[in-house]
Amino acid sequence: LGVSGLGTDAWTGKDVLSILDFSRPDLELLFETTDRFVGLPDRVPKTLADRIAATAFFEPSTRTRLSFTTAALKLGAKVIDLSPDVSSVLKGESLPDTIRMLESYADMIIMRHPSEGAALLASEVSGVPIINGGDGSQHHPSQAMLDLYTIRSLKGGVDGLRYAIVGDLRYSRTAASFLYGLTRYRPGSVYLVSPDGLRLRNEVRETIGALGLKAEQLDSLDPILDKVDVIYMNRIQKERFPDPNEYEKVKGSYRITRSTLSNAKDAIVLHPLPRLNELAYDVDGLPNAAYMKQARFGVPVRMALLHLVMGGGER
Ligand code: NCD
């Protein structure tokens, strides 16, 4: 499954902490590897046959944990799971000590944690690759990778398209990671659509600005609905609001429905899921709705990611 002409050094044995650690050719290698897995669903090579993957999720997860687990199993790996609520985490064991144990059992650790920088901290004590499945509001690299793969598949590429990133841009790690991913491409335009209290954090704005990504801030999607190719919705991250009153002020402040989208032409609607009321169920039947396809791409993209991190690109 090696892809000729592209290097694999950026992947083999590396941590996956942020999509910013990867160049455009690195991402292209991931997507070409993903294409091969999508094209060979019944003949998946068991390239992780002698490997053990550990999952350690200190925050709720459906898609990320189970699609990584499915990806590892499909490639022939065995998977062990640390359930924080029935492990020594409950007795007060520190994250570094927990990681030191897992690295002695497994060849890779896929983790999610509510604290920013938790995956980076884990990578400093772990001798095996750490795959960040989300650290607080900061990074969610594999989500951004599958978002970009979805756009590449449905729109034929990422360059030149017009993007609206909508909702809780303040706390959504998915929005930040997606913007970081876009810095590797040349989008036509990028609109950041959010109510006042949920604007992009300065650190994210400064990072993308320094990397040359221009983005325009708006309060409403309506004026640009017929001018965008991709609408990336995000859930309000209720669990990350330090003050519940702040959450009360913004909850329900944005929502798209079938009628909102009547001017949207062939824009695709993405959402990392889970959705709450920001994305109405009546959108599901529209040809624009792409979020279920997006979620399903989670397995092949994560197969390609694990395959490359475990050295598969070199075989
Ligand atoms: C997202 C997350 O955990 O950041 N979910 C996911 O991984 N698909 C988005 C969210 O929880 O809103």
py3Dmol code that shows the C-alpha trace and the ligand (Angstrom):
import py3Dmol

protein = """\
ATOM      1  CA  LEU A   1       0.000   0.000   0.000  1.00  0.00           C
ATOM      2  CA  GLY A   2       2.979   2.345  -0.153  1.00  0.00           C
ATOM      3  CA  VAL A   3       2.357   5.393  -2.315  1.00  0.00           C
ATOM      4  CA  SER A   4       5.292   6.059  -4.591  1.00  0.00           C
ATOM      5  CA  GLY A   5       6.843   9.483  -4.790  1.00  0.00           C
ATOM      6  CA  LEU A   6       5.606  10.733  -1.430  1.00  0.00           C
ATOM      7  CA  GLY A   7       7.635  10.509   1.753  1.00  0.00           C
ATOM      8  CA  THR A   8       6.270   8.737   4.805  1.00  0.00           C
ATOM      9  CA  ASP A   9       8.640  10.130   7.410  1.00  0.00           C
ATOM     10  CA  ALA A  10       6.044  12.593   8.675  1.00  0.00           C
ATOM     11  CA  TRP A  11       3.890   9.662   9.732  1.00  0.00           C
ATOM     12  CA  THR A  12       5.953   6.659  10.772  1.00  0.00           C
ATOM     13  CA  GLY A  13       6.171   6.438  14.553  1.00  0.00           C
ATOM     14  CA  LYS A  14       4.937   9.998  14.993  1.00  0.00           C
ATOM     15  CA  ASP A  15       2.438  11.429  17.461  1.00  0.00           C
ATOM     16  CA  VAL A  16      -0.690  12.934  15.929  1.00  0.00           C
ATOM     17  CA  LEU A  17      -1.315  15.890  18.253  1.00  0.00           C
ATOM     18  CA  SER A  18      -2.391  18.645  15.845  1.00  0.00           C
ATOM     19  CA  ILE A  19      -3.121  18.829  12.138  1.00  0.00           C
ATOM     20  CA  LEU A  20      -0.571  21.668  12.104  1.00  0.00           C
ATOM     21  CA  ASP A  21       2.130  19.001  12.474  1.00  0.00           C
ATOM     22  CA  PHE A  22       1.342  17.847   8.923  1.00  0.00           C
ATOM     23  CA  SER A  23       2.121  19.428   5.567  1.00  0.00           C
ATOM     24  CA  ARG A  24      -0.048  19.334   2.508  1.00  0.00           C
ATOM     25  CA  PRO A  25       1.928  16.395   0.999  1.00  0.00           C
ATOM     26  CA  ASP A  26       1.547  14.540   4.325  1.00  0.00           C
ATOM     27  CA  LEU A  27      -2.218  15.047   4.150  1.00  0.00           C
ATOM     28  CA  GLU A  28      -2.286  14.025   0.484  1.00  0.00           C
ATOM     29  CA  LEU A  29      -0.502  10.801   1.383  1.00  0.00           C
ATOM     30  CA  LEU A  30      -3.129  10.164   4.065  1.00  0.00           C
ATOM     31  CA  PHE A  31      -5.959  10.796   1.598  1.00  0.00           C
ATOM     32  CA  GLU A  32      -4.447   8.625  -1.132  1.00  0.00           C
ATOM     33  CA  THR A  33      -4.004   5.837   1.407  1.00  0.00           C
ATOM     34  CA  THR A  34      -7.624   6.365   2.492  1.00  0.00           C
ATOM     35  CA  ASP A  35      -8.755   6.089  -1.161  1.00  0.00           C
ATOM     36  CA  ARG A  36      -7.133   2.675  -1.330  1.00  0.00           C
ATOM     37  CA  PHE A  37      -8.958   1.490   1.796  1.00  0.00           C
ATOM     38  CA  VAL A  38     -12.263   2.867   0.502  1.00  0.00           C
ATOM     39  CA  GLY A  39     -11.662   1.088  -2.808  1.00  0.00           C
ATOM     40  CA  LEU A  40     -10.796  -2.274  -1.215  1.00  0.00           C
ATOM     41  CA  PRO A  41     -13.420  -2.733   1.521  1.00  0.00           C
ATOM     42  CA  ASP A  42     -13.318  -6.547   1.342  1.00  0.00           C
ATOM     43  CA  ARG A  43      -9.583  -6.970   0.886  1.00  0.00           C
ATOM     44  CA  VAL A  44      -8.129  -4.884   3.657  1.00  0.00           C
ATOM     45  CA  PRO A  45      -4.507  -5.853   4.307  1.00  0.00           C
ATOM     46  CA  LYS A  46      -3.975  -6.766   7.969  1.00  0.00           C
ATOM     47  CA  THR A  47      -1.055  -4.401   8.341  1.00  0.00           C
ATOM     48  CA  LEU A  48      -1.537  -4.050  12.111  1.00  0.00           C
ATOM     49  CA  ALA A  49      -1.824  -7.803  12.732  1.00  0.00           C
ATOM     50  CA  ASP A  50       0.826  -7.955  15.451  1.00  0.00           C
ATOM     51  CA  ARG A  51      -0.130  -4.686  17.119  1.00  0.00           C
ATOM     52  CA  ILE A  52      -2.143  -3.585  20.138  1.00  0.00           C
ATOM     53  CA  ALA A  53      -3.945  -0.231  20.213  1.00  0.00           C
ATOM     54  CA  ALA A  54      -5.042   1.322  23.518  1.00  0.00           C
ATOM     55  CA  THR A  55      -7.942   3.743  23.720  1.00  0.00           C
ATOM     56  CA  ALA A  56      -8.150   6.119  26.694  1.00  0.00           C
ATOM     57  CA  PHE A  57     -11.113   8.490  26.572  1.00  0.00           C
ATOM     58  CA  PHE A  58     -11.518  10.814  29.549  1.00  0.00           C
ATOM     59  CA  GLU A  59     -14.475  12.565  27.872  1.00  0.00           C
ATOM     60  CA  PRO A  60     -17.612  11.214  26.188  1.00  0.00           C
ATOM     61  CA  SER A  61     -17.219   9.961  22.628  1.00  0.00           C
ATOM     62  CA  THR A  62     -19.156   7.844  20.166  1.00  0.00           C
ATOM     63  CA  ARG A  63     -17.631   8.355  16.725  1.00  0.00           C
ATOM     64  CA  THR A  64     -14.009   9.044  17.535  1.00  0.00           C
ATOM     65  CA  ARG A  65     -13.500   6.159  19.945  1.00  0.00           C
ATOM     66  CA  LEU A  66     -15.528   3.601  18.025  1.00  0.00           C
ATOM     67  CA  SER A  67     -14.283   4.544  14.561  1.00  0.00           C
ATOM     68  CA  PHE A  68     -10.664   4.361  15.742  1.00  0.00           C
ATOM     69  CA  THR A  69     -11.460   1.009  17.357  1.00  0.00           C
ATOM     70  CA  THR A  70     -13.143  -0.230  14.171  1.00  0.00           C
ATOM     71  CA  ALA A  71     -10.231   1.024  12.079  1.00  0.00           C
ATOM     72  CA  ALA A  72      -7.688  -0.785  14.260  1.00  0.00           C
ATOM     73  CA  LEU A  73      -9.722  -4.019  14.260  1.00  0.00           C
ATOM     74  CA  LYS A  74     -10.166  -3.949  10.472  1.00  0.00           C
ATOM     75  CA  LEU A  75      -6.391  -3.722  10.064  1.00  0.00           C
ATOM     76  CA  GLY A  76      -6.009  -6.756  12.329  1.00  0.00           C
ATOM     77  CA  ALA A  77      -4.875  -5.015  15.535  1.00  0.00           C
ATOM     78  CA  LYS A  78      -6.181  -5.907  18.977  1.00  0.00           C
ATOM     79  CA  VAL A  79      -7.667  -3.112  21.051  1.00  0.00           C
ATOM     80  CA  ILE A  80      -7.587  -2.551  24.805  1.00  0.00           C
ATOM     81  CA  ASP A  81      -9.675   0.193  26.393  1.00  0.00           C
ATOM     82  CA  LEU A  82      -9.021   2.174  29.529  1.00  0.00           C
ATOM     83  CA  SER A  83     -12.406   3.139  30.925  1.00  0.00           C
ATOM     84  CA  PRO A  84     -11.571   6.026  33.255  1.00  0.00           C
ATOM     85  CA  ASP A  85     -14.695   5.422  35.343  1.00  0.00           C
ATOM     86  CA  VAL A  86     -13.604   1.888  36.302  1.00  0.00           C
ATOM     87  CA  SER A  87      -9.826   2.362  36.371  1.00  0.00           C
ATOM     88  CA  SER A  88      -7.291   3.728  38.853  1.00  0.00           C
ATOM     89  CA  VAL A  89      -7.967   7.164  37.368  1.00  0.00           C
ATOM     90  CA  LEU A  90     -10.817   7.118  39.899  1.00  0.00           C
ATOM     91  CA  LYS A  91      -8.312   6.523  42.697  1.00  0.00           C
ATOM     92  CA  GLY A  92      -6.509   9.695  41.634  1.00  0.00           C
ATOM     93  CA  GLU A  93      -3.758   8.262  39.415  1.00  0.00           C
ATOM     94  CA  SER A  94      -2.127  11.011  37.345  1.00  0.00           C
ATOM     95  CA  LEU A  95      -2.336  11.168  33.561  1.00  0.00           C
ATOM     96  CA  PRO A  96       1.439  10.653  33.115  1.00  0.00           C
ATOM     97  CA  ASP A  97       1.387   7.525  35.303  1.00  0.00           C
ATOM     98  CA  THR A  98      -1.657   6.162  33.456  1.00  0.00           C
ATOM     99  CA  ILE A  99       0.068   6.777  30.104  1.00  0.00           C
ATOM    100  CA  ARG A 100       3.282   5.093  31.318  1.00  0.00           C
ATOM    101  CA  MET A 101       1.245   1.968  31.990  1.00  0.00           C
ATOM    102  CA  LEU A 102      -0.587   2.027  28.674  1.00  0.00           C
ATOM    103  CA  GLU A 103       2.636   2.488  26.699  1.00  0.00           C
ATOM    104  CA  SER A 104       3.968  -0.689  28.253  1.00  0.00           C
ATOM    105  CA  TYR A 105       0.892  -2.612  27.040  1.00  0.00           C
ATOM    106  CA  ALA A 106       0.223  -1.099  23.627  1.00  0.00           C
ATOM    107  CA  ASP A 107       1.914   0.016  20.385  1.00  0.00           C
ATOM    108  CA  MET A 108      -0.184   3.186  20.097  1.00  0.00           C
ATOM    109  CA  ILE A 109      -2.437   5.188  22.412  1.00  0.00           C
ATOM    110  CA  ILE A 110      -5.552   6.936  21.132  1.00  0.00           C
ATOM    111  CA  MET A 111      -6.774   9.398  23.748  1.00  0.00           C
ATOM    112  CA  ARG A 112      -9.218  12.199  24.494  1.00  0.00           C
ATOM    113  CA  HIS A 113      -9.069  14.490  27.493  1.00  0.00           C
ATOM    114  CA  PRO A 114     -10.894  17.637  28.669  1.00  0.00           C
ATOM    115  CA  SER A 115      -7.626  19.526  29.318  1.00  0.00           C
ATOM    116  CA  GLU A 116      -5.821  21.459  26.610  1.00  0.00           C
ATOM    117  CA  GLY A 117      -2.345  20.050  26.101  1.00  0.00           C
ATOM    118  CA  ALA A 118      -3.171  16.643  27.646  1.00  0.00           C
ATOM    119  CA  ALA A 119      -2.118  14.762  24.497  1.00  0.00           C
ATOM    120  CA  LEU A 120       1.112  16.758  24.309  1.00  0.00           C
ATOM    121  CA  LEU A 121       1.831  15.931  27.961  1.00  0.00           C
ATOM    122  CA  ALA A 122       1.108  12.256  27.258  1.00  0.00           C
ATOM    123  CA  SER A 123       3.465  12.315  24.266  1.00  0.00           C
ATOM    124  CA  GLU A 124       6.259  13.556  26.512  1.00  0.00           C
ATOM    125  CA  VAL A 125       6.080  10.458  28.724  1.00  0.00           C
ATOM    126  CA  SER A 126       5.071   7.906  26.093  1.00  0.00           C
ATOM    127  CA  GLY A 127       7.475   5.931  23.943  1.00  0.00           C
ATOM    128  CA  VAL A 128       4.637   4.887  21.627  1.00  0.00           C
ATOM    129  CA  PRO A 129       2.684   7.225  19.342  1.00  0.00           C
ATOM    130  CA  ILE A 130      -0.071   9.295  20.930  1.00  0.00           C
ATOM    131  CA  ILE A 131      -3.066   9.962  18.708  1.00  0.00           C
ATOM    132  CA  ASN A 132      -5.030  12.952  19.974  1.00  0.00           C
ATOM    133  CA  GLY A 133      -8.779  12.321  19.777  1.00  0.00           C
ATOM    134  CA  GLY A 134      -9.450  15.775  21.244  1.00  0.00           C
ATOM    135  CA  ASP A 135      -7.871  17.880  24.004  1.00  0.00           C
ATOM    136  CA  GLY A 136     -10.274  20.419  25.474  1.00  0.00           C
ATOM    137  CA  SER A 137     -11.057  23.178  22.977  1.00  0.00           C
ATOM    138  CA  GLN A 138      -7.697  22.878  21.307  1.00  0.00           C
ATOM    139  CA  HIS A 139      -7.115  20.138  18.745  1.00  0.00           C
ATOM    140  CA  HIS A 140      -8.968  17.277  17.086  1.00  0.00           C
ATOM    141  CA  PRO A 141      -6.639  16.425  14.203  1.00  0.00           C
ATOM    142  CA  SER A 142      -8.255  13.233  12.917  1.00  0.00           C
ATOM    143  CA  GLN A 143     -11.637  15.001  12.720  1.00  0.00           C
ATOM    144  CA  ALA A 144     -10.155  17.765  10.556  1.00  0.00           C
ATOM    145  CA  MET A 145      -8.472  15.125   8.390  1.00  0.00           C
ATOM    146  CA  LEU A 146     -11.753  13.327   7.777  1.00  0.00           C
ATOM    147  CA  ASP A 147     -13.527  16.654   7.172  1.00  0.00           C
ATOM    148  CA  LEU A 148     -10.999  17.540   4.465  1.00  0.00           C
ATOM    149  CA  TYR A 149     -11.216  14.044   3.004  1.00  0.00           C
ATOM    150  CA  THR A 150     -15.015  14.371   2.804  1.00  0.00           C
ATOM    151  CA  ILE A 151     -14.725  17.697   0.947  1.00  0.00           C
ATOM    152  CA  ARG A 152     -12.097  16.269  -1.394  1.00  0.00           C
ATOM    153  CA  SER A 153     -14.396  13.303  -2.129  1.00  0.00           C
ATOM    154  CA  LEU A 154     -17.646  15.231  -2.590  1.00  0.00           C
ATOM    155  CA  LYS A 155     -16.302  18.420  -4.188  1.00  0.00           C
ATOM    156  CA  GLY A 156     -13.251  17.060  -6.008  1.00  0.00           C
ATOM    157  CA  GLY A 157     -10.753  19.081  -3.946  1.00  0.00           C
ATOM    158  CA  VAL A 158     -10.313  21.619  -1.164  1.00  0.00           C
ATOM    159  CA  ASP A 159      -8.687  24.542  -3.027  1.00  0.00           C
ATOM    160  CA  GLY A 160     -10.755  27.391  -4.398  1.00  0.00           C
ATOM    161  CA  LEU A 161     -13.944  26.536  -2.480  1.00  0.00           C
ATOM    162  CA  ARG A 162     -15.840  28.989  -0.290  1.00  0.00           C
ATOM    163  CA  TYR A 163     -16.328  27.936   3.318  1.00  0.00           C
ATOM    164  CA  ALA A 164     -18.690  29.016   6.095  1.00  0.00           C
ATOM    165  CA  ILE A 165     -17.709  27.717   9.529  1.00  0.00           C
ATOM    166  CA  VAL A 166     -20.695  28.201  11.751  1.00  0.00           C
ATOM    167  CA  GLY A 167     -21.550  28.170  15.442  1.00  0.00           C
ATOM    168  CA  ASP A 168     -19.504  27.882  18.598  1.00  0.00           C
ATOM    169  CA  LEU A 169     -16.128  28.893  17.169  1.00  0.00           C
ATOM    170  CA  ARG A 170     -14.908  29.808  20.627  1.00  0.00           C
ATOM    171  CA  TYR A 171     -14.883  26.356  22.178  1.00  0.00           C
ATOM    172  CA  SER A 172     -15.202  23.922  19.225  1.00  0.00           C
ATOM    173  CA  ARG A 173     -11.910  22.119  18.709  1.00  0.00           C
ATOM    174  CA  THR A 174     -13.398  20.836  15.469  1.00  0.00           C
ATOM    175  CA  ALA A 175     -13.725  24.389  14.082  1.00  0.00           C
ATOM    176  CA  ALA A 176     -10.183  25.308  15.157  1.00  0.00           C
ATOM    177  CA  SER A 177      -8.684  22.116  13.741  1.00  0.00           C
ATOM    178  CA  PHE A 178     -10.600  22.500  10.493  1.00  0.00           C
ATOM    179  CA  LEU A 179      -9.251  26.051  10.095  1.00  0.00           C
ATOM    180  CA  TYR A 180      -5.741  24.808  10.842  1.00  0.00           C
ATOM    181  CA  GLY A 181      -6.251  22.168   8.141  1.00  0.00           C
ATOM    182  CA  LEU A 182      -7.421  24.808   5.653  1.00  0.00           C
ATOM    183  CA  THR A 183      -4.119  26.659   6.105  1.00  0.00           C
ATOM    184  CA  ARG A 184      -2.550  23.778   4.138  1.00  0.00           C
ATOM    185  CA  TYR A 185      -4.802  24.632   1.147  1.00  0.00           C
ATOM    186  CA  ARG A 186      -5.872  27.673  -0.833  1.00  0.00           C
ATOM    187  CA  PRO A 187      -9.569  28.180  -0.124  1.00  0.00           C
ATOM    188  CA  GLY A 188     -11.470  30.758  -2.193  1.00  0.00           C
ATOM    189  CA  SER A 189     -12.960  32.411   0.885  1.00  0.00           C
ATOM    190  CA  VAL A 190     -13.545  31.601   4.528  1.00  0.00           C
ATOM    191  CA  TYR A 191     -16.429  33.044   6.557  1.00  0.00           C
ATOM    192  CA  LEU A 192     -16.600  32.663  10.322  1.00  0.00           C
ATOM    193  CA  VAL A 193     -20.260  32.810  11.305  1.00  0.00           C
ATOM    194  CA  SER A 194     -21.068  33.022  14.994  1.00  0.00           C
ATOM    195  CA  PRO A 195     -22.947  35.084  17.547  1.00  0.00           C
ATOM    196  CA  ASP A 196     -20.901  37.664  19.367  1.00  0.00           C
ATOM    197  CA  GLY A 197     -20.158  35.575  22.451  1.00  0.00           C
ATOM    198  CA  LEU A 198     -18.863  32.632  20.403  1.00  0.00           C
ATOM    199  CA  ARG A 199     -16.209  34.191  18.189  1.00  0.00           C
ATOM    200  CA  LEU A 200     -12.938  32.457  17.394  1.00  0.00           C
ATOM    201  CA  ARG A 201     -10.364  32.715  20.197  1.00  0.00           C
ATOM    202  CA  ASN A 202      -7.459  35.091  19.589  1.00  0.00           C
ATOM    203  CA  GLU A 203      -4.855  32.361  19.676  1.00  0.00           C
ATOM    204  CA  VAL A 204      -6.606  30.509  16.825  1.00  0.00           C
ATOM    205  CA  ARG A 205      -7.177  33.708  14.856  1.00  0.00           C
ATOM    206  CA  GLU A 206      -3.525  34.651  15.226  1.00  0.00           C
ATOM    207  CA  THR A 207      -2.273  31.203  14.234  1.00  0.00           C
ATOM    208  CA  ILE A 208      -4.318  31.034  11.049  1.00  0.00           C
ATOM    209  CA  GLY A 209      -3.515  34.675  10.246  1.00  0.00           C
ATOM    210  CA  ALA A 210       0.220  34.024  10.604  1.00  0.00           C
ATOM    211  CA  LEU A 211      -0.190  31.103   8.195  1.00  0.00           C
ATOM    212  CA  GLY A 212      -1.832  33.374   5.633  1.00  0.00           C
ATOM    213  CA  LEU A 213      -5.447  32.197   5.942  1.00  0.00           C
ATOM    214  CA  LYS A 214      -7.836  35.121   5.567  1.00  0.00           C
ATOM    215  CA  ALA A 215     -11.254  34.825   7.197  1.00  0.00           C
ATOM    216  CA  GLU A 216     -14.175  37.211   7.394  1.00  0.00           C
ATOM    217  CA  GLN A 217     -16.359  37.372  10.502  1.00  0.00           C
ATOM    218  CA  LEU A 218     -20.157  37.488  10.179  1.00  0.00           C
ATOM    219  CA  ASP A 219     -23.157  37.282  12.504  1.00  0.00           C
ATOM    220  CA  SER A 220     -25.449  35.463  10.126  1.00  0.00           C
ATOM    221  CA  LEU A 221     -25.260  32.853   7.406  1.00  0.00           C
ATOM    222  CA  ASP A 222     -28.148  34.290   5.374  1.00  0.00           C
ATOM    223  CA  PRO A 223     -26.244  36.877   3.289  1.00  0.00           C
ATOM    224  CA  ILE A 224     -23.667  34.329   2.105  1.00  0.00           C
ATOM    225  CA  LEU A 225     -25.823  31.217   1.732  1.00  0.00           C
ATOM    226  CA  ASP A 226     -25.735  31.346  -2.054  1.00  0.00           C
ATOM    227  CA  LYS A 227     -22.007  32.148  -2.074  1.00  0.00           C
ATOM    228  CA  VAL A 228     -20.581  29.155  -0.224  1.00  0.00           C
ATOM    229  CA  ASP A 229     -19.707  25.598  -1.209  1.00  0.00           C
ATOM    230  CA  VAL A 230     -19.255  24.145   2.271  1.00  0.00           C
ATOM    231  CA  ILE A 231     -21.238  24.937   5.440  1.00  0.00           C
ATOM    232  CA  TYR A 232     -19.477  23.471   8.472  1.00  0.00           C
ATOM    233  CA  MET A 233     -21.868  23.499  11.460  1.00  0.00           C
ATOM    234  CA  ASN A 234     -20.693  23.100  15.056  1.00  0.00           C
ATOM    235  CA  ARG A 235     -22.527  22.293  18.296  1.00  0.00           C
ATOM    236  CA  ILE A 236     -22.486  24.727  21.217  1.00  0.00           C
ATOM    237  CA  GLN A 237     -19.927  23.173  23.560  1.00  0.00           C
ATOM    238  CA  LYS A 238     -22.031  23.539  26.691  1.00  0.00           C
ATOM    239  CA  GLU A 239     -19.594  21.521  28.794  1.00  0.00           C
ATOM    240  CA  ARG A 240     -16.803  24.052  28.169  1.00  0.00           C
ATOM    241  CA  PHE A 241     -18.586  27.190  29.404  1.00  0.00           C
ATOM    242  CA  PRO A 242     -17.010  28.271  32.697  1.00  0.00           C
ATOM    243  CA  ASP A 243     -20.195  30.207  33.533  1.00  0.00           C
ATOM    244  CA  PRO A 244     -23.619  28.586  32.928  1.00  0.00           C
ATOM    245  CA  ASN A 245     -25.167  32.062  32.494  1.00  0.00           C
ATOM    246  CA  GLU A 246     -22.923  32.641  29.487  1.00  0.00           C
ATOM    247  CA  TYR A 247     -24.252  29.435  27.970  1.00  0.00           C
ATOM    248  CA  GLU A 248     -27.848  30.509  28.617  1.00  0.00           C
ATOM    249  CA  LYS A 249     -27.197  33.750  26.698  1.00  0.00           C
ATOM    250  CA  VAL A 250     -26.066  32.044  23.490  1.00  0.00           C
ATOM    251  CA  LYS A 251     -27.962  28.752  23.488  1.00  0.00           C
ATOM    252  CA  GLY A 252     -30.277  28.422  20.523  1.00  0.00           C
ATOM    253  CA  SER A 253     -28.634  31.448  18.871  1.00  0.00           C
ATOM    254  CA  TYR A 254     -28.071  29.732  15.536  1.00  0.00           C
ATOM    255  CA  ARG A 255     -29.880  26.968  13.713  1.00  0.00           C
ATOM    256  CA  ILE A 256     -30.236  25.738  10.166  1.00  0.00           C
ATOM    257  CA  THR A 257     -33.330  24.042   8.823  1.00  0.00           C
ATOM    258  CA  ARG A 258     -34.571  22.881   5.427  1.00  0.00           C
ATOM    259  CA  SER A 259     -36.075  26.319   4.796  1.00  0.00           C
ATOM    260  CA  THR A 260     -32.883  28.177   5.844  1.00  0.00           C
ATOM    261  CA  LEU A 261     -31.109  26.216   3.138  1.00  0.00           C
ATOM    262  CA  SER A 262     -33.524  27.036   0.318  1.00  0.00           C
ATOM    263  CA  ASN A 263     -30.957  29.495  -1.164  1.00  0.00           C
ATOM    264  CA  ALA A 264     -28.004  27.230  -0.603  1.00  0.00           C
ATOM    265  CA  LYS A 265     -27.752  25.671  -4.095  1.00  0.00           C
ATOM    266  CA  ASP A 266     -25.302  22.777  -4.008  1.00  0.00           C
ATOM    267  CA  ALA A 267     -23.406  23.700  -0.833  1.00  0.00           C
ATOM    268  CA  ILE A 268     -22.661  20.656   1.284  1.00  0.00           C
ATOM    269  CA  VAL A 269     -23.514  20.742   4.976  1.00  0.00           C
ATOM    270  CA  LEU A 270     -20.951  19.195   7.303  1.00  0.00           C
ATOM    271  CA  HIS A 271     -21.172  18.662  11.072  1.00  0.00           C
ATOM    272  CA  PRO A 272     -18.760  16.638  13.219  1.00  0.00           C
ATOM    273  CA  LEU A 273     -21.769  15.407  15.259  1.00  0.00           C
ATOM    274  CA  PRO A 274     -23.341  14.991  17.747  1.00  0.00           C
ATOM    275  CA  ARG A 275     -25.922  17.558  16.645  1.00  0.00           C
ATOM    276  CA  LEU A 276     -28.365  19.290  18.919  1.00  0.00           C
ATOM    277  CA  ASN A 277     -30.874  21.873  17.748  1.00  0.00           C
ATOM    278  CA  GLU A 278     -28.402  23.845  15.568  1.00  0.00           C
ATOM    279  CA  LEU A 279     -29.040  21.383  12.732  1.00  0.00           C
ATOM    280  CA  ALA A 280     -32.670  20.412  12.152  1.00  0.00           C
ATOM    281  CA  TYR A 281     -33.583  16.824  11.287  1.00  0.00           C
ATOM    282  CA  ASP A 282     -35.498  18.037   8.243  1.00  0.00           C
ATOM    283  CA  VAL A 283     -32.141  18.844   6.593  1.00  0.00           C
ATOM    284  CA  ASP A 284     -31.308  15.110   6.491  1.00  0.00           C
ATOM    285  CA  GLY A 285     -33.380  14.491   3.373  1.00  0.00           C
ATOM    286  CA  LEU A 286     -31.753  17.292   1.343  1.00  0.00           C
ATOM    287  CA  PRO A 287     -28.998  16.476  -1.176  1.00  0.00           C
ATOM    288  CA  ASN A 288     -26.889  19.090   0.680  1.00  0.00           C
ATOM    289  CA  ALA A 289     -26.710  16.958   3.841  1.00  0.00           C
ATOM    290  CA  ALA A 290     -23.242  15.385   3.939  1.00  0.00           C
ATOM    291  CA  TYR A 291     -22.685  14.844   7.671  1.00  0.00           C
ATOM    292  CA  MET A 292     -23.571  11.144   7.749  1.00  0.00           C
ATOM    293  CA  LYS A 293     -21.175  10.443   4.854  1.00  0.00           C
ATOM    294  CA  GLN A 294     -18.605  12.554   6.687  1.00  0.00           C
ATOM    295  CA  ALA A 295     -19.043  10.463   9.847  1.00  0.00           C
ATOM    296  CA  ARG A 296     -18.724   7.230   7.825  1.00  0.00           C
ATOM    297  CA  PHE A 297     -15.432   8.397   6.329  1.00  0.00           C
ATOM    298  CA  GLY A 298     -14.150   8.345   9.925  1.00  0.00           C
ATOM    299  CA  VAL A 299     -13.288   4.653   9.638  1.00  0.00           C
ATOM    300  CA  PRO A 300     -11.217   4.631   6.403  1.00  0.00           C
ATOM    301  CA  VAL A 301      -9.439   7.907   7.225  1.00  0.00           C
ATOM    302  CA  ARG A 302      -8.510   6.580  10.675  1.00  0.00           C
ATOM    303  CA  MET A 303      -7.436   3.246   9.122  1.00  0.00           C
ATOM    304  CA  ALA A 304      -5.074   5.177   6.850  1.00  0.00           C
ATOM    305  CA  LEU A 305      -3.821   7.251   9.785  1.00  0.00           C
ATOM    306  CA  LEU A 306      -3.059   4.217  11.983  1.00  0.00           C
ATOM    307  CA  HIS A 307      -1.572   2.350   9.009  1.00  0.00           C
ATOM    308  CA  LEU A 308       0.841   5.228   8.263  1.00  0.00           C
ATOM    309  CA  VAL A 309       1.751   5.886  11.907  1.00  0.00           C
ATOM    310  CA  MET A 310       2.586   2.196  12.307  1.00  0.00           C
ATOM    311  CA  GLY A 311       4.930   2.385   9.315  1.00  0.00           C
ATOM    312  CA  GLY A 312       2.562   0.983   6.686  1.00  0.00           C
ATOM    313  CA  GLY A 313       3.543   3.568   4.102  1.00  0.00           C
ATOM    314  CA  GLU A 314       7.025   2.089   4.093  1.00  0.00           C
ATOM    315  CA  ARG A 315       6.057  -1.485   3.288  1.00  0.00           C
TER     316      ARG A 315
END
"""
ligand_1 = """\
12
NCD
C -16.719 16.574 18.311
C -15.757 16.691 19.468
O -15.678 15.794 20.313
O -15.049 17.693 19.485
N -17.260 15.295 18.159
C -16.589 14.397 17.370
O -15.506 13.961 17.685
N -17.154 14.052 16.211
C -17.731 17.658 18.229
C -18.616 17.928 19.417
O -18.563 17.248 20.430
O -19.395 18.876 19.311
"""
view = py3Dmol.view(width=600, height=400)
view.addModel(protein, "pdb")
view.setStyle({"model": 0}, {"cartoon": {"style": "trace"}})
view.addModel(ligand_1, "xyz")
view.setStyle({"model": 1}, {"stick": {}})
view.zoomTo()
view.show()
